[in-house]
Amino acid sequence: MNDFLSSVKADLLDRRMLPILALVGAALLAALAYAQLGGGGSTSPSSSTGSPAPAVTASGIAVSQAPTDTGQPVAETTSGSAHRAGATRNPFAPLPGAKAAQAASTATSGSTTSSSSSSTSSSTTPTSPESGGGSSSGGATPTPETRKPAAKEKSQTVYHVAVRFGTAPAGTPPLTAQLTPYDDLKRQQPLPDAKQPLIVFRGVIAGGNRATFTLVGEAILRGSAVCLPSASQCQAINLRPGQTEELEYIPLGGAAITYQLQIVSITSSKASASAASRSFKRQSKSGLQLLRHAGLTALPGLRYSRAKGVLVFKSRHASAARAHVAAWGAHL
């Protein structure tokens, strides 16, 4: 037995086993130290009153433990005392002081932002001399867009011709003759009617001082009318207001019949462009058909202007026609 122990001792004290033996010894010492220190720190003496002792945190501040026998909320303080009185509150809702501080900071930051933006806009926006004082915020007040009034439709002159026409003995004074009145004649209107056409109203010459009529058949003229194109070839006659012309027709196999044509008036009125255009287009279809059948649609030296609603002299015949009318007027 002694030999065995001596052999074990010799093996342990062998130089190769010394590191292992040192590690085992260090481990044993560490285990003893941990057991000694950990066991002593985990046990704490209790107070004589039976209340739990305050725990000590790493920062050294004692924190009291709340009693477990009550259901009321308890707040802890840094000194360890518990606040038991007071109503409960939502821990996530901000305190009144925090709200006031936040509102003040928001107002201050808003005023700073608005003042900086206004100063920036006033420094970068040029002021126009016509803008005057402007608005209180420093910007120019925009002027409302002014719309131009719609242009009024131009008015045009429309002429109205009133005549008297009928049979009368030769030499009968115009005031005593029993004639049929015709008011506001239409162009191409036959007189006395479409069944017995003797003359056809063609329109008013520009200026509104003469009315023109085309002779449908052969007639002997007596009066102050101006013949177109000439006295020897009288296809149409012009009459002024107040003038009277006698037309003597000799029918086949019958006695001569004398008619009187009196121009009562040539008046004018103003009408809109649309109304005037409708008036200029007014004409008798029966009279137009009669003129076409007789080959009398053309007027010597005259043409009808649809834009003005009057008869105007043709360019190449204007001077000759005016000279003829002037000579005939001087002769009368």
Secondary structure, DSSP 8 states (H G I E B T S, - for coil): -HHHHHHHHHHHTSTTTHHHHHHHHHHHHHHHHHHHHHHHHH-----TT-----EE-TTS-EE----SS--S--EE-TTS-EE--S----TTS--HHHHHHHHHHHHHHHHHHHHHHHHHHHHHS---GGGTT--TTSS---------------EEEEEEEEEEEEE--TT--TTT---EEE-S--BT-EEE-SSSEEEEEEEEBTTSS-EEEEE-S--EEEES-EEEE-SSSEEEEEE-TT-EEEEEE--TTS--EEEEEEEEEEEEEEEEHHHHHHHHT-B-HHHHHHHHHHT--SBTTEEEETTTTEEEE-TTTHHHHHHHHHHHHHH-
